[in-house]
Amino acid sequence: MMSGAEMVHVPYRGMALALQDLLAGQVQIVFGSIPSMIEYVRAGKLRALGVTTATRSPMLHDVPAVGESVPDYDTNQWYGIGAPAKTPTEIVGKLNQEINSTLADSKVSVRLADLGGSAFPCSPTEFSRFIAAETEKWARVIKFSGIKAQ
């Protein structure tokens, strides 16, 4: 949408099958996560064309960020932890504190970096704002592409 490039979406039932076809030359490009692809890149079996984050990845510092050639491009795979809406504030706060403490642990951050990932410790309010922004971003993509639920 942002670059004007036209691509044919080929749905796969998991990254393993998509990577298998990419390595075999059955498809020309796959948008996958760094953790799922980094070992193939390191081994020289795949050529990384770009990372889809706003800035270069510390794990693949020679690989440009798509945002370097497509302004404002930033798409990132992320994971978060949620709780039921009626969870008491003090419990949410304690969970958030413990989770952020774990993410700050050097062993955890080193392991995440080895896998091509990074931590994004934040408050519940910041995470809510992040989710709202992601929802808005992907709603624009859905509208642009004409995706319909089946």
C-alpha positions as CSV (number, residue, x, y, z in Angstrom):
1,M,0.0,0.0,0.0
2,M,2.7,2.5,1.0
3,S,5.2,1.6,-1.8
4,G,2.7,0.9,-4.6
5,A,4.3,-2.5,-5.1
6,E,2.0,-5.2,-6.4
7,M,2.4,-8.6,-5.0
8,V,0.3,-11.8,-5.1
9,H,-0.4,-13.0,-1.6
10,V,0.1,-16.7,-1.3
11,P,-1.4,-18.0,2.0
12,Y,0.5,-20.7,3.9
13,R,-0.4,-22.8,6.9
14,G,2.6,-21.7,8.9
15,M,6.1,-20.2,8.4
16,A,7.8,-23.6,8.1
17,L,5.9,-24.3,4.8
18,A,6.5,-20.8,3.5
19,L,10.2,-21.1,4.2
20,Q,10.4,-24.5,2.6
21,D,9.0,-23.0,-0.6
22,L,11.2,-20.0,-0.4
23,L,14.4,-22.1,0.0
24,A,13.2,-24.3,-2.9
25,G,12.6,-21.3,-5.1
26,Q,8.9,-21.9,-5.4
27,V,8.2,-18.3,-4.1
28,Q,10.4,-15.3,-4.5
29,I,9.8,-13.4,-1.3
30,V,8.4,-14.1,2.2
31,F,7.6,-11.6,4.9
32,G,8.6,-13.5,8.0
33,S,9.9,-12.8,11.5
34,I,13.6,-12.4,12.2
35,P,13.5,-15.3,14.7
36,S,12.1,-17.6,12.1
37,M,14.6,-16.6,9.4
38,I,17.8,-15.4,11.0
39,E,19.6,-18.8,11.0
40,Y,19.0,-19.2,7.3
41,V,20.3,-15.7,6.7
42,R,23.4,-16.3,8.9
43,A,24.0,-19.6,7.0
44,G,23.8,-17.8,3.7
45,K,20.8,-19.8,2.6
46,L,18.5,-16.7,2.4
47,R,19.3,-13.1,1.5
48,A,17.6,-10.6,3.7
49,L,16.3,-7.7,1.6
50,G,15.0,-5.6,4.5
51,V,13.6,-5.5,7.9
52,T,10.1,-4.2,8.3
53,T,10.8,-2.2,11.4
54,A,11.3,1.6,11.4
55,T,15.0,1.2,12.1
56,R,17.6,-1.5,11.3
57,S,17.8,-4.5,13.5
58,P,20.8,-4.8,15.8
59,M,20.9,-8.5,14.8
60,L,21.0,-7.7,11.0
61,H,22.7,-4.3,11.1
62,D,23.8,-4.5,7.4
63,V,20.2,-5.1,6.3
64,P,18.3,-1.9,5.5
65,A,15.0,-1.1,7.2
66,V,12.1,-0.8,4.7
67,G,11.4,2.6,6.3
68,E,14.7,3.9,4.8
69,S,13.1,3.8,1.3
70,V,9.4,3.8,2.2
71,P,8.8,6.7,4.6
72,D,6.8,5.9,7.8
73,Y,6.9,2.2,7.1
74,D,7.0,0.2,10.3
75,T,5.4,-3.1,10.8
76,N,6.6,-5.3,13.6
77,Q,5.6,-8.7,15.0
78,W,4.9,-8.3,18.7
79,Y,3.5,-10.2,21.6
80,G,1.8,-9.0,24.7
81,I,0.2,-10.2,27.8
82,G,-3.4,-9.3,28.7
83,A,-5.8,-9.9,31.5
84,P,-9.6,-9.8,31.8
85,A,-11.0,-6.3,31.8
86,K,-12.3,-6.6,35.4
87,T,-8.9,-7.6,36.8
88,P,-8.2,-5.4,39.8
89,T,-5.8,-2.5,39.1
90,E,-3.3,-3.6,41.8
91,I,-3.0,-7.1,40.3
92,V,-2.5,-5.6,36.8
93,G,0.2,-3.4,38.3
94,K,1.9,-6.2,40.1
95,L,1.9,-8.4,37.0
96,N,3.2,-5.5,34.9
97,Q,6.0,-4.9,37.4
98,E,7.1,-8.5,37.4
99,I,6.9,-8.9,33.6
100,N,8.9,-5.7,33.1
101,S,11.4,-6.9,35.7
102,T,11.8,-10.2,33.8
103,L,12.3,-8.3,30.5
104,A,15.0,-6.2,32.1
105,D,17.0,-9.3,33.2
106,S,20.2,-9.4,31.1
107,K,19.8,-13.2,30.5
108,V,16.3,-12.6,29.0
109,S,17.4,-9.7,26.8
110,V,20.5,-11.6,25.6
111,R,18.3,-14.6,24.7
112,L,15.7,-12.4,22.9
113,A,18.5,-10.7,21.0
114,D,20.0,-14.1,20.0
115,L,16.6,-14.9,18.5
116,G,16.4,-11.5,16.7
117,G,13.9,-10.0,19.1
118,S,13.8,-7.3,21.6
119,A,11.8,-6.3,24.7
120,F,9.3,-3.5,24.9
121,P,8.6,-3.0,28.6
122,C,5.9,-0.5,29.2
123,S,3.0,0.4,31.5
124,P,-0.5,-1.0,31.0
125,T,-1.6,2.5,29.7
126,E,1.3,2.6,27.2
127,F,0.5,-0.9,26.0
128,S,-3.2,0.1,25.6
129,R,-2.2,3.1,23.5
130,F,0.2,0.9,21.4
131,I,-2.6,-1.6,20.7
132,A,-5.0,1.2,19.7
133,A,-2.4,2.6,17.3
134,E,-1.8,-0.8,15.8
135,T,-5.5,-1.4,15.4
136,E,-5.9,1.9,13.6
137,K,-2.8,1.2,11.4
138,W,-4.1,-2.3,10.3
139,A,-7.7,-1.0,9.9
140,R,-6.3,1.3,7.2
141,V,-4.5,-1.6,5.5
142,I,-7.7,-3.7,5.6
143,K,-9.8,-0.9,4.1
144,F,-7.2,-0.2,1.4
145,S,-6.9,-3.9,0.4
146,G,-10.6,-4.6,0.5
147,I,-10.1,-7.6,2.8
148,K,-13.5,-9.1,3.9
149,A,-14.1,-11.6,6.7
150,Q,-15.5,-14.9,5.5
